[in-house]
Amino acid sequence: MTQAAKAPLARLPVTLRDVEAAADTLAGVVKRTNFDYSRTLSDIAGASLWFKFENLQFTATFKERGALNRLSALSADQRQRGVIAASAGNHAQGVAYHASRLSVPATIYVPVGTPTVKIENTRRHGATVIEGGATLEEASALATKHGRDERLTFIHPYDDPLIIAGQGTIALEMLASVPDLDVLIVPIGGGGLISGMAVAAKALKPDIEIIGVQAALYPSMYNVVKGKSLPMRGDTLAEGIAVKSPGWITSDIVRALVDDIVLVTERDVEHALSLLLTIEKTVTEGAGAAVLAAVLANPERFKGRKLGLVLSGGNIDTRLLSGVLTRQLAREGRLSQLRFDIVDRPGQLGAIVSVLGNAGANIVEVSHQRIFTDLPAKAVHLEVVIETRDRSHLASTIGLLKAANLHVNFDGPRDAR
């Protein structure tokens, strides 16, 4: 390691020794998750992709690493009084699970609108869950006041050296398995995960590149590091990294050690999530899929390099997951809605069904609308949802409908960007 590399590491509040100590604390309790090569996704990306499956932790999130490391440092009095935390879901589960294991009472504030699966899983671990605040920052303010009033120890989701050190153990495991990685690609919310991983990775391998990924709707750390003021708004699929204000400690570490931060669109995240499920057969939440989204959106940047990607969590609402997969099928031309304005007389629907059958398209759903339409009284608005093999099959199907003088309207899937 060069003197230039040693200097910033020496000044930081978290060191390699802290991360190694955290690894000892976590040993035998937190799962050492698989770090596997994906041949198919590597072929698609034009790079060598290795995935760290933190979505396969017991709580389906890396957050339990930092949570356990922090809880293990509580004094006997603090353990007896209990702890409090604020979280969009994953930190909540990590704190709740390990607090239960250690017989520490836990209270968790979550923002209103947090996915039900995360709330229910947190309650299942025995924590008291309180929904409050429209954002994580508001929930955190409520939790801080509650903790102060009740003399509970606040467990910060990211801006705590012990939390950061716990998350950094992921990098130790990745580099122990594949020492010649060129790049680590890590999602960023408040910055605890990438901070801990950067400390460990840069100490072990100074020339490794660390790339952070944020949702374009919530570029908080991107703004801090790059001196920008991009807006933060809206509902993102990657709600686990939708943090408006990154930590002070984490911001300093990211400035010192992280090489770059890239932003990904909602459509890119949806596409990546779908690929991980269909190709790797693994369920990730939006924050976890963001790392693959970054690679696929920047193929030239990563071409030919060996990449380590952290699939940070798998706690996604099943209804939302279903919607994402259906939208992806529409983008691929495999699921489409066709609209017809037809005369309301026998045989018209049969003619459409006949053409679709001959084209090899599968009819999923049919809807007639006679009342709520501006069409003449003898006309019907018909919507048909069909399955086709791909976009070319869809195009040929529409061509056959038009050749049969059936006036079909099809606008294609709406862009999710």
Sequence and secondary structure as in RCSB ss.txt:
>XXXX:A:sequence
MTQAAKAPLARLPVTLRDVEAAADTLAGVVKRTNFDYSRTLSDIAGASLWFKFENLQFTATFKERGALNRLSALS
ADQRQRGVIAASAGNHAQGVAYHASRLSVPATIYVPVGTPTVKIENTRRHGATVIEGGATLEEASALATKHGRDE
RLTFIHPYDDPLIIAGQGTIALEMLASVPDLDVLIVPIGGGGLISGMAVAAKALKPDIEIIGVQAALYPSMYNVV
KGKSLPMRGDTLAEGIAVKSPGWITSDIVRALVDDIVLVTERDVEHALSLLLTIEKTVTEGAGAAVLAAVLANPE
RFKGRKLGLVLSGGNIDTRLLSGVLTRQLAREGRLSQLRFDIVDRPGQLGAIVSVLGNAGANIVEVSHQRIFTDL
PAKAVHLEVVIETRDRSHLASTIGLLKAANLHVNFDGPRDAR
>XXXX:A:secstr
  HHHHHHHHHSSS HHHHHHHHHHHTTTS    EEE HHHHHHHTSEEEEEEGGGSTTSBTHHHHHHHHHTT  
HHHHHH EEEE SSHHHHHHHHHHHHTT  EEEEE TT  HHHHHHHHHTT EEEE  SSHHHHHHHHHHHHHHH
T EE  SSSSHHHHHHHHHHHHHHHHH TT  EEEEE SSSHHHHHHHHHHHHH TT EEEEEEETT  HHHHHH
HT      S  S GGG  SS  HHHHHHHHHH  EEEEE HHHHHHHHHHHHHHH     HHHHHHHHHHHH HH
HHTT EEEEEE B    HHHHHHHHHHHHHHTTSEEEEEEEEESSTTHHHHHHHHHHHHT EEEEEEEESSSSSS
 TTEEEEEEEEE SSHHHHHHHHHHHHHTT  EE        
